[in-house]
Amino acid sequence: MFNFGFVVEHMLGHVTHYQNLRQWTTQDPSVCPTWLPIEADKQDIWEQMPIVRANWSLQSSLRARDAIRAAVYDRPLDALFLHTQTLALFALPIMQRIPTVISTDATPLNYDSVGEAYEHKVGGNSLIERQKFLWNRKAYHTADALVTWCDWAKDSLVTDYGIAAEKVSVIPPGIDLAQWDFGTKTTVNIDATQNPLRLLFVGGDFVRKGGLTLIEAFHQGLAQDCTLDIVTKDLKIERDLVGVEGVRVHCGLTSNSPVLKDLYAKADVFVFPTQADCSPIAVMEAMAAGLPVIATDVGALSEQVEHGVNGFIVPPRNAGAVFAAVRTLVEDESRRHTMAIASRRLAEERFDGRRNYNKILTLMKCLTEQRMISNR
């Protein structure tokens, strides 16, 4: 039996990653997991400290350190899984004693490259920035193995942080392909009154995910042939779009919920003109659902969406490009069908939850056994 500790940021898309990791880990009888989700806005001592509460990296890493210490006090752990590297900053002494995998969707320097839309300030005090870089680099080098969601992040680890390529495994998050298999759907006779094309947008942060760009494109003439379902946490958007013909806003939906899956099942095209992202799980879900995807060339999205194969890559903040891409799919049923099949095929090749999460567990088991051999 392997006693593994899973320490995962419990915010944004990492919540879905946490849920999926739990699902597949509990199916492995050889693993006894300890789950340590690290949440934002938790009322603890670190929330009361002025400097710490204003800095997520400090706050989450201190919480992670405390959580790991408490878990180890109750039961020794054979290996640790930390997602993301932020949680490792104050855990370096623990990582030297327990085999550790650091997982990340993006390095800090990756994040800096898309930080503007996250309202993340880049630069500032050069001395502080240098110390932050060295601290993160130390965490990466201290870990026994690194897992990235994409080549974009792996390349940064190797080039920017000096990590040996063989230490890094690219293992994207996984999707339960059976639960997201809604069959191949083709929509015929598209027109405004009979059978409009159903567009789907999923983004908790409506503005950063490109929702305003999509609304602008929709008003350029897409409403004639399409309807639009918007899934978001932004209640203001729900109020602002009340009564807009062809637009339905869904707030309060949770990851992997039946209502959310039903929207994917009924959709024809997934439109995701995000301004800043890393490797979004929503796009993986859309691909598993067999939807053509229109996305932007930011972060690692071009590793998910192959332009002209399972969708289109368009520039961010460009409503005209979104409009043109949607019109192409409205007018070409055959292309929609081909892209839908390609999306599902690529999801099966890259985002199979059973395979990908088992790769992580296998890696942790290997590290555990290697440490046991070296300690003999």
N, C-alpha and C positions, 0 to 999 in steps of 0.2 A: 504494500500500500504506500502510495506517495502522498505526503502531506504538502500541498502547495498553497501558497498565499497569493491571491489575486487582488492587486491594488490598482484601482481604475478611477480616473477622473469621471465624475458623475454629472456631466454637463454637456450641452450641445449634442452632436452626433455620437459622442462617446457613450451616451446612455444606451443607445441601440447596440453598440458594440458590446457593452457590458451584459446586456440581456442575452445576446446571441452567444457570447462566450459561456455564460452560465448554462444555457440550454444544452450545448454540446459537451461541456465538461461533466455535467451530471450524468451523462450517458456512458461515461468511462468508469467502470466499477473499480479500477485500480487507483483512482485519484480520490483523495479526501480533501475537498477544497475548503479554504477559509476565505470568505468574500469580504473585502474591505473597500467599499465604494467611498470615494472622497468627494464630498458634496460642497457646493458653494453656499454661502449665507448660513452656515451652521453656527448656532449660538454656543460658542466655546471660548476658551481663553484667548485664542488667536483672533477671534472676531472683535475682541475688546482692545487689542493693541493697535494704536493709531497707524504706525508704519506698516505693520503686517497686514491689517485688514484692507489696506488700499492696494496691496500687491498680491495678485493671485498666485504667482510663483512661490512667494514666501509662505503664504497662508496654506496652500495645498500641500506643499512639501513638509511643512511642520506637522500638519494633520496626518499625513502619510507616515511620517516617522513615528508619531505617537501611536497610530493604529497598529503598525507592525510590531512595535515593542510590546503592546498589550497582547497581541496575538501570539507572539513567541513566548510570552510569560505563561500563557495558558497551554500551549502545545508547540513543541519544536517544529519548524518548517524545513522541508527538504529543499525547496526552491521558491523563489519569488518571481512574480510577473508584475512589472510596473508599467502602466500606460497612463500618462506619457512620461518623458524624461523629467518633466517638471516635478514629479513626485519623488524623484531620486535625489534631489539636491541636498537634503539633510539626512539622507539614508546611506551615505557612502560607507560609514563604519559597519553598518549592518550588511551591506552588499559584499563587504570583504569576508564576512563569515558565512553568508548563505548564497548559494548559486543564484544569480539573478539575470532575468531577461528584461531589458528595457524595450518597450514597444512605442512606436510613434507614427503619427500620420504625417508629421512635418518637423524638421529641425527648427530651432529658433531663427536661423538665417533664412530658411524657407519662409517662415512666418513673416519675417521682416519684409520679404519681397511682395507679399500680398496684404501687408498690415494696414494700409491706409483705410480700406473699407471696414476693417475691424475696429477702427479708431485706435489703432495701436501706433504709438509714437516711436519712430525709428531715429536713432542717433542720440542727440543730447550730450550728456557728459561722456566724453570718450573714455575716461578712466573707468567709470562705472560699466560702460558697455564692454570694455575689454575684460573686466573681472567677471561679468556675466558669461561672456564667451568661454573663458577659461574654466569656470565652474561647471558649465554644461559639458564641455569637452572632458573634464575629469570624470563626470558621471558616466559618459559614454564609454570611456576607457576602463572604468572600474567594472562595468557590467561584464558578465561572462559571455553574453550574446545579445545581439540587437535584432529587432524585428521592425521592418518598415512596411507601410501599407502600399508603397509604390516605389518605382525606380527614382522618381524625383527626389524623394527623401533619402534613399540610399546613396545616390550620387553626391548629395550634400554631405552626408556623414563621411564619405571617403575623401572628397575633395576639400571640404571646408574644415573638417574636424580631425582628419588624419587617421580615420578608422580603417583597419584592414578590410578589404572587400569580403574576404571569406568569413569575417565575423558577423556579417549582416545578411539576414534572410528577408527577402521580400515576400510577405504573406499578407495579402489584403484581408479585410474583414470578410466574413462569410455570410451568406444568405441561406435560409432554409428553402432550398429550391422547390421542394414539394409544396410548401405553403404559398409560394409566390408563383405557382404555375397555373395560369388562368386560360391556357389554350391560345391558339393563334386566331386572332380576330381580324377580319377585313370589313371595312365599312364601304358600302356602295351608295351611289346616287347622292353624293354630298350636295346639299343645298340648305338654304336658311330655314326652310319650313319643314322639310321632310326628315332629314337625317344629318344634322350638323356634326362635324368632327369634334370630339371631346378632347380638349387640351387639359393637361394636369400640371400644376405647379405645387411643389412641396418645399417650404422653407420657413422655419420658425422665425428667423430674422428677415422679414419681408424685404426691407430695403437692400441689405447687403446681398441677399440671394438674387437680386435683380428683378424683384417684383414690379417696381415702378417702370422698368424698361419693358416688361411684358405687357403691362396695362397700356402703355403708350403704343406698342405694336398692335394690341388688340383693337384700339380705337382707330387705327389707321385703315381698318376695313376687314379685320378678321371676324368681327362679330356677324358679318353677313353669312359666313359658312361654318362658324365654330361656336362652341360654348367653352367656358373656362371654369375649372374647379381650382380654387386656391386653398391650400392647407397652410396655415400659419398660426403663430402665437400672438400676432399683432392685432389686438382688439380694435385699435384705431382704424386699421384697414378694413376690418369687418364693418365698422360704422360708415366709413367713407364710401364703400362700394354697395351699400344697401340700395336696392332698386335699379342698379345698373343691369341692363338687359343682357342676358347670356352669361353673367358672372355669378358664381356661387362661392361664398367664403365659408370655410370650415375651421373653426377655432377649437382648441381643447382636445384635439385628437392625440393619442399617445402612440409611441412606437409599437409596431407590429399589431395594432388593434384591428379587429375585424372591419370596422368602418373605414379605416385607412386602406386596408387591403382591397375593400370593395371599390374604392375610388380608382385604385390602380387597375383593377379588373375591368372597369367600365371605360377607362380612358383609351384613346387612340394614339396620342402623342404626348410625351413628357417634355415640357419646356422649362429649362433651367438656366436662364441668362445671368448667372451669378457674377458679382463683381469681384469676389474674393472667396476662395475655398482651397481645400487641400485635396482630399480624395473622398467626396461625399457619399455616404451610404445610401442616400435617397436615389442617386443615379444607379447604384448597384441594384437596388430594389426595382427600379423602373426597367432595367435590363432583364432581370429575372422574370418580371411580369410580361416580357415580350413587347416592349414599347420602343419605337424609334425615339431617340433622344436628341433634343436641340440644346446644346450647352456652349459655354464660352471657353476660350483658351487660357484658363488660369489654373494655377496649381498643377495637379496631376490629372485634370479632367481629360486631357488628350490621350491618357493611358487607358481611360475607360471608354470614351466615345471615339471610334475610328471614323474620321470624316468621310462621308460618302458610303460607309459600310453599314453601320447601325444607327446613323444619325448625322447631324451636322455640327461642326464647330464654328461659332461665330464670334466676332469681337465683343468684348464687354461694353455695356452702355451704348449699344447700337440697336435701337428699336427697328430701324429699317432692315437690318440684317436678319433680325428675328422674324419680322413680317415676311420677308422673302423666303426664308427657310420653311416657315409654316405653309405659305402658299404653295410651295413646291410639293409638299406632302398632301395638301388638300387636293391638288389637281392630278396627282399621280398615285392612284391606288396601288398599282403594282409595286412601286418603289416603297410605299409604306409597308406593304406585306413583306417584301424582301428584307427591309431593315428590321422589322419586328422579329423575323426569324433569326437574323444575325445577332440581335441583342440577346435573345434567349441563349443562343449558342455560345456567345462570348461569356455570358454569365455562368453557364455551366462549366466552361473552361477555366474561369478565373475566380469566381466568387461562390464556390460550393462550400457552404458552411461546415458540413461534416468533414470534408477534406482539409480545409484551411485551419480550422480550430484544432483538429487532431494533429496537424503539423506543429502547432505551438506546444501542445501537450507532449508530443514526442521529443521536441527540443528540450523541454524542461526535464523530462525523464533522463535524457542522455546526459545533461549537465549534472543531475543528481548522482547518477551512476559513476560519472567521471570523478566527481569530488569524493565519493566513497572509496574509489580505487586509490586515489592519490593520498587519502588519509590513512590507508592501511600501513 
